[in-house]
Amino acid sequence: MERLSLKYLIILLFFPFSVTFAAEVIVKRQAELDKDKITVADIAEIHGSSIEKEVISAITISSSPSPCKEKRITKEQIAKKIAEFLRNNDVSFKEIKISGFPFCKVKRICLIMKSEDIKDRIRSFFRENYPDVEILSIFVPKIVIPFREYKDSIEIEDIGNHYARVVYSIFSKGNLIKKLWITVKIDRKRKATVAVKDIPKGKLITYSDVKIEKVPSKKARKSAISLNEVIGKIAKRDIRKGEVIKITDLSPNYVVWRNKPVKIIYDIHNIHIELLGIALENGAIGDIIRIKNISTGKVLICKVIGNGIVKFVYK
């Protein structure tokens, strides 16, 4: 039950007899609200003395509709609520005229926040604060708030290798009006070797062809994680600019081939000997491979030092 304010109770004490009114309440065609209750002042113009206006305008007629919804408030409803309020507070009136439209269509102000806009805000937050994380998916429900203007904030409650839990808060006029916990599916980025230009099949890869870059872990799978794994290798396929280079995309730059003749250099204790041999396996420069000495048939351990040239390794 609503009661008069202290001001109006004082008036009644000084005037124990009836307080009379001769006011007019003019009902509006429509009104928009951003609060939970509908008062006379929200849906009508009030003509009369200043006290009459102040008393009548504050009378609650009904609760507001839900955000984005509408409801009709008729003249009869307004008259009934005014009469109840005055009767409950022991105030009589000579006449209050209710005029204007037959009813007022009251719409609750709202804003339907698009899920894509919120997703974009979360993506931007991660780009600024977690550059090593790629967002795979976000689920955001449709959000309706009973305001047209708002501010929001994003905080990370928890983050792992595959999921992050985001707290999305919405404020209006400095008050928190909604808080959502949003699950974000993520992927941690890893270092990988990436082509900085097109590399044709069969090309010897040099430092100018590649760089180290952080990429999503799925793309980095089986990739070369250091330049040393790539430089000096041969591209087994055409590799396009921006592609992650995988170990399987490369083959060694062999200068010694299995079952092919090689020159063996024997250099020890000021003794220099050159022999002929047959390679028992392929080898790139720097590789340690087995070579068969044609003269003796012995298998020697040699290091590849040039095109078709190996050096006997000794301890």
Solvent accessible surface area in square Angstrom, and as a share of the most:
residue,aa,sasa,rsa
1,M,164,0.73
2,E,75,0.34
3,R,159,0.58
4,L,15,0.07
5,S,59,0.38
6,L,132,0.65
7,K,102,0.43
8,Y,21,0.08
9,L,83,0.41
10,I,76,0.39
11,I,41,0.21
12,L,33,0.16
13,L,144,0.72
14,F,152,0.63
15,F,96,0.40
16,P,117,0.73
17,F,134,0.56
18,S,62,0.40
19,V,35,0.20
20,T,84,0.49
21,F,9,0.04
22,A,67,0.52
23,A,4,0.03
24,E,47,0.21
25,V,0,0.00
26,I,45,0.23
27,V,2,0.01
28,K,76,0.32
29,R,153,0.56
30,Q,117,0.52
31,A,14,0.11
32,E,90,0.40
33,L,11,0.06
34,D,55,0.28
35,K,82,0.35
36,D,98,0.51
37,K,122,0.52
38,I,0,0.00
39,T,23,0.13
40,V,0,0.00
41,A,47,0.36
42,D,26,0.14
43,I,0,0.00
44,A,4,0.03
45,E,96,0.43
46,I,20,0.10
47,H,89,0.40
48,G,36,0.34
49,S,57,0.37
50,S,87,0.56
51,I,82,0.42
52,E,24,0.11
53,K,87,0.37
54,E,87,0.39
55,V,9,0.05
56,I,0,0.00
57,S,28,0.18
58,A,65,0.50
59,I,2,0.01
60,T,34,0.20
61,I,6,0.03
62,S,24,0.16
63,S,70,0.45
64,S,16,0.11
65,P,13,0.08
66,S,68,0.44
67,P,41,0.26
68,C,39,0.23
69,K,122,0.52
70,E,94,0.42
71,K,63,0.27
72,R,147,0.54
73,I,1,0.00
74,T,44,0.26
75,K,54,0.23
76,E,127,0.57
77,Q,75,0.33
78,I,0,0.00
79,A,42,0.32
80,K,129,0.55
81,K,77,0.33
82,I,4,0.02
83,A,30,0.23
84,E,50,0.22
85,F,22,0.09
86,L,1,0.00
87,R,151,0.55
88,N,48,0.24
89,N,11,0.06
90,D,123,0.64
91,V,12,0.07
92,S,48,0.31
93,F,81,0.34
94,K,149,0.63
95,E,97,0.44
96,I,24,0.12
97,K,110,0.47
98,I,39,0.20
99,S,22,0.14
100,G,38,0.37
101,F,80,0.33
102,P,89,0.56
103,F,61,0.26
104,C,0,0.00
105,K,76,0.32
106,V,0,0.00
107,K,77,0.32
108,R,19,0.07
109,I,27,0.14
110,C,27,0.16
111,L,55,0.27
112,I,90,0.46
113,M,8,0.04
114,K,139,0.59
115,S,35,0.22
116,E,93,0.42
117,D,80,0.42
118,I,3,0.01
119,K,36,0.15
120,D,76,0.39
121,R,99,0.36
122,I,0,0.00
123,R,79,0.29
124,S,33,0.21
125,F,40,0.17
126,F,3,0.01
127,R,159,0.58
128,E,136,0.61
129,N,77,0.39
130,Y,62,0.24
131,P,90,0.56
132,D,55,0.28
133,V,12,0.07
134,E,61,0.27
135,I,33,0.17
136,L,73,0.36
137,S,59,0.38
138,I,15,0.08
139,F,160,0.67
140,V,8,0.05
141,P,54,0.34
142,K,142,0.60
143,I,6,0.03
144,V,48,0.27
145,I,1,0.00
146,P,27,0.17
147,F,37,0.16
148,R,139,0.51
149,E,144,0.64
150,Y,81,0.31
151,K,158,0.67
152,D,35,0.18
153,S,41,0.26
154,I,17,0.09
155,E,109,0.49
156,I,40,0.20
157,E,95,0.43
158,D,93,0.48
159,I,44,0.22
160,G,33,0.32
161,N,99,0.51
162,H,118,0.53
163,Y,119,0.45
164,A,2,0.02
165,R,102,0.37
166,V,0,0.00
167,V,15,0.09
168,Y,1,0.00
169,S,8,0.05
170,I,0,0.00
171,F,67,0.28
172,S,6,0.04
173,K,161,0.68
174,G,73,0.70
175,N,96,0.49
176,L,90,0.45
177,I,54,0.27
178,K,74,0.31
179,K,84,0.36
180,L,36,0.18
181,W,120,0.42
182,I,5,0.02
183,T,73,0.42
184,V,0,0.00
185,K,83,0.35
186,I,2,0.01
187,D,8,0.04
188,R,79,0.29
189,K,63,0.27
190,R,106,0.39
191,K,117,0.50
192,A,0,0.00
193,T,0,0.00
194,V,4,0.03
195,A,1,0.01
196,V,49,0.28
197,K,87,0.37
198,D,97,0.50
199,I,1,0.01
200,P,73,0.46
201,K,139,0.59
202,G,47,0.46
203,K,67,0.28
204,L,76,0.38
205,I,1,0.00
206,T,57,0.33
207,Y,138,0.52
208,S,72,0.46
209,D,1,0.00
210,V,9,0.05
211,K,92,0.39
212,I,66,0.33
213,E,68,0.31
214,K,91,0.38
215,V,11,0.06
216,P,18,0.11
217,S,28,0.18
218,K,128,0.54
219,K,125,0.53
220,A,0,0.00
221,R,141,0.51
222,K,146,0.62
223,S,11,0.07
224,A,0,0.00
225,I,102,0.52
226,S,42,0.27
227,L,48,0.24
228,N,124,0.64
229,E,59,0.27
230,V,0,0.00
231,I,40,0.20
232,G,31,0.30
233,K,62,0.26
234,I,36,0.18
235,A,1,0.01
236,K,101,0.43
237,R,87,0.32
238,D,95,0.49
239,I,2,0.01
240,R,175,0.64
241,K,144,0.61
242,G,50,0.48
243,E,56,0.25
244,V,20,0.11
245,I,0,0.00
246,K,75,0.32
247,I,81,0.41
248,T,91,0.53
249,D,11,0.06
250,L,17,0.08
251,S,34,0.22
252,P,50,0.32
253,N,53,0.27
254,Y,60,0.23
255,V,24,0.14
256,V,1,0.01
257,W,132,0.46
258,R,144,0.52
259,N,94,0.48
260,K,115,0.49
261,P,90,0.57
262,V,5,0.03
263,K,72,0.31
264,I,0,0.00
265,I,26,0.13
266,Y,63,0.24
267,D,58,0.30
268,I,26,0.13
269,H,153,0.68
270,N,162,0.83
271,I,90,0.46
272,H,105,0.47
273,I,72,0.37
274,E,93,0.42
275,L,52,0.26
276,L,118,0.59
277,G,0,0.00
278,I,50,0.25
279,A,0,0.00
280,L,41,0.20
281,E,56,0.25
282,N,54,0.28
283,G,0,0.00
284,A,17,0.13
285,I,116,0.59
286,G,38,0.36
287,D,56,0.29
288,I,98,0.50
289,I,7,0.04
290,R,112,0.41
291,I,0,0.00
292,K,88,0.37
293,N,12,0.06
294,I,96,0.49
295,S,97,0.63
296,T,87,0.50
297,G,36,0.35
298,K,136,0.58
299,V,78,0.45
300,L,31,0.15
301,I,81,0.41
302,C,0,0.00
303,K,89,0.38
304,V,1,0.00
305,I,74,0.38
306,G,12,0.11
307,N,126,0.64
308,G,22,0.22
309,I,49,0.25
310,V,0,0.00
311,K,78,0.33
312,F,44,0.18
313,V,55,0.32
314,Y,110,0.42
315,K,242,1.03
